[in-house]
């Protein structure tokens, strides 16, 4: 009887953990978007070129390039300033932070996705200004 009870408890625990993981990763984006005024200002800002921006559901897909060896050691973050500008439509400023310590001369292009669902405002759309690319993209939800 004790063995059956233990198995039931283990099964319930496993099921609950699986549900939490599914809820956290429901958008299947590579990374979360960070909202932090401090990180927005202070995060690394190595040179990069943003080639394109596309929103698919709640994921912002960013195609970008930078110099390096292979890009495997790059540290990337999409950081929101924490401010919503009440224009029409509302707007948020973000920047793609790159920490790149690779000293090779190759030019590497990568594509990553960031969950932007935490950037929603009061209405049904918000303009995202990516300040280190001078690009904007309208996020409709």
N, C-alpha and C positions, 0 to 999 in steps of 0.2 A: 504494500500500500504506500509506504514512504517513497519507494522508487517511482511509482506512477505520479505522485504528487510533485516530486522534484522535476520529473520530465515535463509536467504541465507548466510549472513555473518557468523552466528554461524556455519552453516553446512560446509562452506569452512574452517573456523578455525579448526573445529574438524577433518576434513579430512586431513588437513596439519599436525596437531599434530599426528594423527595416522600414517601417512607416516614416519614422523621423528622417531617415536618409532620403527616402523618396520625396518627401515634402521639401527638404532643403535643396535638392538637386532637380526639381521638377522642370526647370528651364534648360537643363543640360548645357549650361554655359561653362566655359573654362574657368572663369574667375568671378568673384563678387566685385561690385563697385564699392569703393570706400567713400564715405562722406566724412570729411575731416578738414576743417580750415587749416589746421596746423600742418597736416601732411600735404595738403594742396600747395602750401608755400614752401615747405622744407624737404619734400621727397626728392630723390635724385632726378636730374634733368639732363642726362646725356643725350647727345644729338640723335634724332630720328626723323624720318619722313613718313607722314601718314599718307598712304596711297589711296585708300578708299574706306568709307564707312557705310555699313548696311545694318538695318535693324530687322531681325527675324524674331517674331514674337516678342519676348522680353530680353533678348540678347542683342547687344551691340557688337557686330563683327567688325574688327579693325584690321586692315591689311597695312603693314608698315615695314619700313626698311631701315637698317643701320649698318655701320661698319663693324667688323669683328671677325672671329674665326669660324664659328658655326652657330652662335646664338644660344648654345646650350646653357651657358652660365648667366644669361640675362635675367634680371629681375624686373618684372613689369607690374604696374598697378594703374588702374583707372581711378582717378581721385576727383571727387566732386568738392567744390569749395564750401558747400553747406548753405549757400545762399540761393534763394529763389527770387528772381527779378520779375516783378509784377508788370510785365508788358503784355502785349497781345501778339502771339501767345506768351505765356509765362516762359521764362528761360532759366537755365542753369549753366554754370561754367564748370568745365571739367578739363583735366589734362592727363595725358598718358605719360606716366613716369617710367623712365628707363634707367636702370643701373647697369652699365656696360663697362666691364673691366677687361674685355678682350682686346688684344693689341695686334690683331691681324688686319690685313688689307682687303679682305673679302667684303662684298656688299651682300647682305643677307636680307631676304624678305620673309616675313612670317605673317600668319593670320591667327588671331585669337578672338575669343568671344567673352563678353563681360555681361553679367546679369545686371540689368538696369531697372528692374522692377521697383527697387527702393527709391528711385528718383521721381516717381509719379507725384504730380501736384493735385490741386483740387479739381481741375477740369478733366478733359479727356485727351489732352495733348500737352506736350512741353517741348520747347526747343532746346536741344543740347548743343552748346558751343564748346567745341574742342579747341582750347586756346592755343595749343602748340601746333596747330595745323591751319588755323584760320578757317576751319570748316564748321558748318552747322548741320544738324540733322533733326528732323521733326519726329518725335516719339509720340505715336498715337496709341492709346490704350482704351 
